[in-house]
Amino acid sequence: MKVSANIGGNILQHCTLENFDYQMEPYIGCEHYCYYCYVLNQAETDWTQEVRTYKDIKERLNVELAGIPPQTIYMGWQTDPYQPCEEDWGQTRQILELLLAKGFSASILTKSDLVMRDMDLLLQMPQAAVSVSVAFNDDDIRRLFEYRTIDTAQRISALAKLKSAGVRTAALVCPIVPYITDAVALAEKLQPYTEKIWFYGLSILDGSEKNWQNIKRILEMHFPEVREKVEAAVFSKEDPYWADLKRDLTALQKQRTMNLSIHL
Ligand code: SF4
């Protein structure tokens, strides 16, 4: 994988997520190359060949952080800060070292257990949190949709270790692929290791987008019996699949007193 240190412009970006004013992405492009990734639709490089990052990331971020008060910065909304190249490049670790030194915290979303490498830093931040996203119970199915990620059990095991060490943890069940993702089973598995679980369905507006073309190919090859039903639900939030799933998750939430945030 070629990593080019050539991104210009600001590292800190305004964040539209609730509770965060700023976010940052150490990389542009993501080696995980999940076929459903919506960011693929705007990709500037072929992520199987090249991702981009910032040269002198610590020095540049140091200047930008001087202009804002200490707070929690979100990482991981558009690329994974712990994708495989992070092991060699250490950009995310450099960022965390700087955030810690300046009294900031980080809230991180990842699909990788490489985040555990940085537990020493996260444990020293007052508001640090790690969320892991999962979408498939069955690893043969996961490999069809996201063949470069680690398996779901490894991600849940990382959450368990982080939580028991004292890091705040949460999970995203995302994207829920209708009739393929078992969101209820994933919620039950995740609950012991998370403060909160968010649910987001796979939603696509335009059938010509790259991620839908990828998914369509997988459905045609491996799930021909449900392809039409999946397509109907993916393109309409009014499809009964979503209301049924919401009802099941709400029932589970009541039964088990889980902290679920359902966005279906
Ligand atoms: S890990 Fe996240 S950012 Fe990376 S390809 Fe998968 S969905 Fe996209």
Residues whose N, C-alpha, C, O or C-beta is under 5 A from the ligand:
A	BS01	SF4	C30 H32 Y33 C34 C37 Q78 T79 D80 K111
